[in-house]
Amino acid sequence: MLVVFSVENFRSILGRQTLSLEATTDKHLESSRVIRTGTDRLLRSVLVYGPNASGKSNLLRALRVMQSFVFSSSRESQITETIPVEPFRLLDGAQDSETSFECEFLIDSTRYRYGFTASRTRISSEWLLQKRPNVKEAILFEREAQRISPNPERFGEGVERKGFARENALFLSVCAQLNGPISGKILSWFNQLIFIAGLSDRSYFDYTASRLQDADLLALLTEFARRADLSICGLSSEMPDTELKSSDEETRAKRRRPIPRILTEHTRYNTEGTATGTEHFDLSRDESEGTRKFIALSGPLFYTISKGAILVIDEFEARLHPRLTQEIFNWFHVVGAKGNAQLLAATQDPLLMDPDLVRRDQIWFCEKDPKGATSLYSLAEFDPQKVRPSTNFARQYLLGIFGAVPHPAFTKAESSGE
């Protein structure tokens, strides 16, 4: 489970910004929105708000870049490639400064803190710390440039591997590639991060189609669609035969990637309104953009719940009616109530700020300062006497009380026709 993510000097983010999924002492919606594990209380979901170009997507992108580099940096193919950091560009000197990423997370009951600082050509520092219950946090390894210091008692796998890390490769990745047990666990945790761009459903459409072949999941997703009132009474999928035939001509014809189909089932009626049968629609061709995204998203959503993974969605509300967005958000908590899955979503949908749906600590905001740098802060930081659990968060947000909305001067000029 993700506890904290921090990033510094990446795209629109200049100073260190930290997103925390640690729950406050607030008891509001605790049973459904808070995961209790040992002494830790972690949020099942957080929503990040802000106007266009405020840095919401950059925050999620930073987490994805960190994940991607953890997996790829030790490959031989990366030996001459640059590190995928993108420093802040609107301040003199920032492009020459390094970018920093850090994640704190739980694996079973053990908390790990891992991070690194890098330029485009080299890792300047890297660290991994471990904290077990009722035990002080311990350093597993520290790195300064090519000086790597593994703890021989707690991170023995690193002792014989410290000479294998290139200056543009992560020591953690090298240890995992050489079958280190602790480093392997940590890479497995990063593998639980599932990223979705809300403006495109093609990337997870195929996955959902394959999951619909599972009878148990099919029943669950069908009920999900029915609850959303999409007039869908059934779902199915057709998976293409990917086996290539023998002749060269047939092989060339099949080189284009075959596309699965998801079929929706609707009730057919006679002129008197009596049901007479059902009709199958092709999801990609016959259904609306919103329905298509809703169904396609259901596959990774329930995979995340079943595996206790972390689903990260940008533009969560894109092409969805607000009621559908609420249904997805609520079902994540209802179906996942007994597990450890988490949801991190960037959105502009104020209707999700319903106090019946979210706690104050689940709502985060991004806005830019006068220099164009993103700042990140939580609704829980506001005076609890003024922002109570029952407060109409959406109304106060749209009034600009929490910030992270389009600049008032712009709004005024637009409304007056200036």
Helices and strands as residue ranges (DSSP letters): E 2-8, E 17-20, H 30-33, E 34-37, E 40-43, E 45-49, H 56-72, G 76-78, G 94-96, E 99-107, E 110-118, E 123-131, E 138-144, E 147-150, G 156-158, H 171-177, H 181-190, E 193-197, H 202-211, H 215-227, E 234-238, H 248-253, E 261-269, E 275-282, H 283-286, H 289-307, E 310-314, H 322-335, E 342-346, G 350-353, G 360-362, E 363-368, E 374-378, G 379-381, H 393-398, H 408-416
